[in-house]
Amino acid sequence: MYVHAHIETQSPKRPFVQRSIKVTEKQLEQKLVKAVKNMGGLALKFTSPGNDGMPDRIILFKNGVVMFVEVKAPGEKPRPLQLARHRLLRRLGFRVFVLDDEKQIGVIIDAIQTA
């Protein structure tokens, strides 16, 4: 599933045409990494062999700020195992975010700034 942004473009036959731009999971992840880097932090790819369902990224920031981000294609939801891992991490005191919309990156950045 994709989030659609519309851009008006000119066409020889029709003066203005609306064209959809598809935002992919990979693009969202790249934008997150760039935003965190611009804040002076790291958004590292997180893999944990033998522990399926862990979030995609671990966010590390100054003063020991650690957060986890699950990146999903726009409109997609985490699988039940992923939700269970999120609950586990939250019980341990970590903040866990599910990112499926570019606008949510700002929420994550705000959380970093207020942590």
N, C-alpha and C positions, 0 to 999 in steps of 0.2 A: 504494500500500500504506500502511496506517495502523498506528500503535501504538495499542492499545486500553487505556484505563484504565477501570476499572469503578467506578461510583457506585451505591450502594443508594438507591432512592427509594421512597416509599410510593405505592401506587395504591389506589383504592377497592375494586377487586376482588381484588387480591393485596397482602398487607401489604408485601412488599419485592420490588422488581424491579431486576435489574441492567441498567444502561444503559451502552452504550459511548460514550466521548468520543474523537473522532478528532482527532489532533494532525497538523496540516498542515505542509508545508514553510514556508509563510509564517509560521505561528505560531512554529516553531522559530527562524526567522531573527529575528523580533521579540524573542524571549526572549534570543537571543544579543546583539543590539544593546543591550538594556536592561542585561544583566549587565555588558557591557564598559563601558557608560556609567557604571554604578554604581561601577566600579573607577577611573573617571577617564580612561578611554580613548575612542577612537573606533572604531566598526565601520562603515566606509564601504562603500557599494555600489561594487563594482569593475567597471568596464567598460573594455575595451581594444579599440577598433575595429581590425579586421584581425587580431586574435589570438583566435580562437574557443577555447573550452575553458578560459579562465582562471577561477580561483575567484570565487565570488559576492561575498565580503567581504574587505576588507583591514583588518586590525586594527592600529591605531596606538596606541602607549602611551608613557608617559614613558621617558626614557633611550634613545630610539631603538629600542624594541621594535617589530618589524614581523612580522606573521604573516598567513597567508591561510586563509580558511575556505570550503570548498565545502559549501553547504547542500543536502541532499537530502531528499525525502519519506522518512518512516520506512521503513526496509528497502530503499530504493533504493540503487544503486551508481553511482559515477561512470562516464561513458562512456570508451572508450579514449582519445579525444583529451584529455579532462580529466585522466586518469591520466598521460598524457605531459606535460601542462603542470605537473602536480604534481611529477613527477620533475625537470623542468627547474628549477623554483623551488627544490626541495630541493638540487639540485646547486649552485645559486647561494648556498646557505646559509640559506634561509628555511625556517621551519616552516610546514607545510601540514596542515590538519585537514579531515576529512570529517565533517560533523555530520548525523546522521540520527536522533538520539535526544536528548531533553531532558537526560538524565543526562550526556551528553558535554560539555555546557556547562561543568560543573564541572572537567573535565579541561583544557579550554581556559583557563579562569580560573587554574587551578593553573600552567599553562605560562607565563602572563603573569607571575604572581607570582614564578616561579623564573627568569625570563629575565634 
